[in-house]
Amino acid sequence: MRTVLISAAMLLLGSTLAAQAAEKGQPLDDAQCKAAWTVVSPNGAAISQGEPVPSIIDWTMVDSNKDAKIDADEFKAGCAAGWIAPAS
């Protein structure tokens, strides 16, 4: 009985963590990526982590050098990997 309860608790915890994980989208082509970048950074400057950027699905996956900023190159790589949502 104890094993069943522990297994059920682990399954519930695993399901909860999986539901909280960011869901990767479809890769964006160059035109879609450029449009999204223009929306989030009209002047082309890097985006700081505290700024609200809803098109970035998972900041940690896009900020490849972990400097708390996303530059145009990191953003483009994020587009190709599916971590950037299209501009709306």
Buried (B, 14 or more C-beta within 10 A) or exposed (E): EEEEEEEEEEEEEEEEEEEEEEEEBEBBEEEBBBBBBEBBBEEEEBBEEEEEBEBBBBBEBBBBEEEEBBBBEBBBBBBBBBBBBBBE
